[in-house]
Amino acid sequence: MVYFDIQMINTPYQYRFSELEGYEETEAELQKIYPGLRLIRSGKDIATHQWIYRLCFEQEKDYTWFMLKHR
């Protein structure tokens, strides 16, 4: 088995999805606007039963572009 060590740039932003919602569609839409964006599952909220996904970027320049457009 091969493991890849991918260093993602974590942001303070999160999305929440229920088990029935597919996060892939939302990730694809966001990637059209912000290249390099990834939604990484970070846990589950036991109060709402929703999965928590952290907004991450593959490269620093992608995160910088996100921050410039987000403001």
PELINSUL-V833657 format. One record per residue. N is the residue number from 1. OMEGA is omega in degrees with one decimal (* if undefined). Layout:
N;OMEGA  N;OMEGA
This chain:
1;-178.6  2;176.9  3;178.1  4;177.7  5;-179.1  6;178.7  7;178.7  8;177.3  9;-179.8  10;175.8  11;178.0  12;-175.6  13;-179.8  14;171.3  15;178.0  16;179.8  17;173.3  18;-179.7  19;-178.8  20;-179.6  21;175.7  22;-179.6  23;-175.7  24;-179.6  25;178.6  26;178.4  27;179.8  28;178.5  29;179.5  30;179.5  31;175.5  32;-178.7  33;-175.7  34;178.6  35;179.3  36;-178.8  37;175.5  38;171.5  39;-176.5  40;179.9  41;-177.6  42;178.8  43;-179.9  44;177.2  45;-175.6  46;179.6  47;-177.1  48;-177.6  49;177.9  50;175.3  51;179.2  52;177.9  53;176.6  54;176.1  55;-177.9  56;177.7  57;-178.6  58;-176.6  59;-179.5  60;-178.7  61;177.8  62;178.0  63;178.1  64;178.2  65;177.2  66;-177.8  67;178.8  68;-179.2  69;-175.8  70;-176.4  71;*
